[in-house]
Amino acid sequence: MRIVAFILASLIMMTVDHRQGHLERVRSVLTVFVYPLQYVADLPVTVINWASESLTTRAGLVKENTRLREEQLILSSKVQKFEILEAENERLREMLKSSEKLGERVLIAELLAVDLQPFRHQIVINKGRRESVYEGQPIVDANGVMGQVVHVGPFSSTVLLLTDPMHAIPVQINRNGLRSVAVGTGQSHVLQLEHLPNNVDIKEGDLVVSSGLGSRFPPGYPVGIVYNISRVPGEPFAKVTILPSAQLEKSREVLLVWPKSISQLPSNFESPLDDPNLLDDLDVSAWQ
Amino acid sequence: MMLNKNTGGWIIFTSLLIAFLLTALPLPIWADDWRPAWVAMVLIYWCMALPERIGIGIAWCLGLLLDVQQGTLLGQNALGLALIAYFVIQIHKRFRLFPLVQQSCLIGFIIIFYLLISSWVSGIMGIPPQTWAYWMPAISSMVLWPWLFVILRDIRRQYNVA
């Protein structure tokens, strides 16, 4: 019976794919066949975008130009301040004998407008192994962390978004450095902070940034804003929901980040974050 | 009689290609839940019309490609499509004689079965489908089946796919 053989083959493949990573190569090869399809499916959207860009009126362009000019002015004035702060920061760090943070290498990738499996939060981007994208690579947009790469093909990759129920990212509250793990809920605009006791110092509107623990995501990128805290007296943990900063459903361009690996840091590097009690959190960023 | 053997393979190929495209095509959010299981439907048609050419093996390979395209576990759709192909090939003679409405009902059940297998796999992974919207493709596939059937049948006769 051939059908039995095929059922067995499927079951074995699923088990291996779920438990180990041996099938990544098979998936990567098959992506070569699938990528043209995804590219073609994306074409109508690209054409519409291109058409609406090239058919904008002169008035519209002038308006946009003015807006961009103003934005540029504001940003460059901010950068001036930032440069002074950076120099000062470097000086202070030197005094403390700890390493300075270096800028990460980034690359812009474009989203393919293709729909994947419903009820999972995944996207496809048009950069792959050719651009040395790797599995587990962090993805950010202009406003914050978006997610991480889970499958890499030669020309394209699949990204798991923060909101996927199987995603977790180590974070800290920007205001007081409180650490936690933000896990996806499966709803498109909500993340949840895990294991925060009821009496924890956290307020609505607090900025949550990536903590860099687990050395998968670079530290200091915004993840979200605390939206709601419900403290139920009988429960051991507070229920804290945050809204992701990144525009997970609107961004068309995303940034691939190559973080500076932890091993490159000097051995005497001591961050106030390195608390031995929280080493357990380290492995959580790897999606189970 | 041997003259017409294996003609029109490109028709089958193109129809499956279009099914894959329709699966990946971005839809507005409200329509996304209603996206019919295109690949499964086209596969069912060819299994019914040409069971000696399109069999379980091809169905399984298509499922694997669908897994890569959809980002599901490798083998999840392959399992579903192989079982569908097996079932349809078993009953293809009766299936051809059914009136369109009856065919549609059967398609609805087949797609529900296909979704059920997929949901079991997701459930074992710990992410079971959470809303009723998961089952909507069965209804939309059922509604669209008569049109798909008529279109593919006419194309098959026109180009003499055998």
Contacts between the chains, C-beta under 8 A, distances in Angstrom:
chain1	res1	chain2	res2	distance
A	2	B	55	7.9
A	2	B	56	5.5
A	2	B	57	7.2
A	3	B	56	5.6
A	3	B	82	6.6
A	3	B	83	7.3
A	3	B	86	4.4
A	6	B	56	5.6
A	6	B	57	7.4
A	6	B	60	4.9
A	6	B	78	7.6
A	6	B	79	7.8
A	6	B	82	4.4
A	7	B	79	6.3
A	7	B	82	6.8
A	7	B	83	7.2
A	9	B	60	7.3
A	9	B	75	7.4
A	9	B	78	7.8
A	10	B	60	7.3
A	10	B	63	7.8
A	10	B	75	4.0
A	10	B	76	7.8
A	10	B	78	5.0
A	10	B	79	3.6
A	10	B	82	6.8
A	11	B	75	7.1
A	11	B	79	7.2
A	12	B	75	7.8
A	13	B	74	5.0
A	13	B	75	3.6
A	13	B	78	7.3
A	14	B	73	5.0
A	14	B	74	6.8
A	14	B	75	4.0
A	14	B	76	6.2
A	14	B	79	7.4
A	14	B	121	6.3
A	17	B	73	5.2
A	17	B	74	4.3
A	17	B	75	6.6
A	18	B	73	5.9
A	18	B	125	6.3
A	23	B	74	5.3
A	26	B	74	6.8
A	27	B	68	5.6
A	27	B	74	6.1
A	30	B	64	6.7
A	30	B	65	6.2
A	30	B	68	4.2
A	31	B	68	5.8
A	33	B	65	6.4
A	33	B	68	7.9
A	34	B	20	7.9
A	34	B	65	6.2
A	34	B	68	5.1
A	34	B	69	4.6
A	37	B	17	7.3
A	37	B	20	5.1
A	37	B	21	6.0
A	37	B	24	6.1
A	37	B	69	6.7
A	38	B	24	5.5
A	38	B	69	6.9
A	40	B	21	6.1
A	41	B	21	5.3
A	41	B	24	3.9
A	41	B	25	5.0
A	41	B	26	7.2
A	42	B	26	7.7
A	44	B	25	7.9
A	45	B	26	6.1
A	113	B	26	4.3
A	114	B	24	4.2
A	114	B	25	7.6
A	114	B	26	6.4
A	114	B	69	8.0
A	115	B	23	7.7
A	115	B	24	6.2
A	115	B	25	7.0
A	115	B	26	5.5
A	115	B	27	6.4
A	115	B	32	6.4
A	115	B	35	7.3
A	116	B	69	7.7
A	116	B	70	5.2
A	116	B	71	4.7
A	117	B	70	4.4
A	117	B	71	5.7
A	117	B	72	5.2
A	118	B	32	6.3
A	118	B	33	6.6
A	118	B	35	7.8
A	118	B	133	7.7
A	118	B	134	7.3
A	119	B	122	7.9
A	119	B	127	7.5
A	119	B	129	5.6
A	119	B	130	6.9
A	119	B	131	7.9
A	119	B	134	6.7
A	120	B	71	6.7
A	120	B	127	7.3
A	122	B	71	4.8
A	150	B	71	7.7
A	151	B	71	6.8
A	158	B	71	5.0
A	165	B	127	5.3
A	166	B	126	7.7
A	166	B	127	6.3
A	186	B	127	7.6
A	186	B	130	6.5
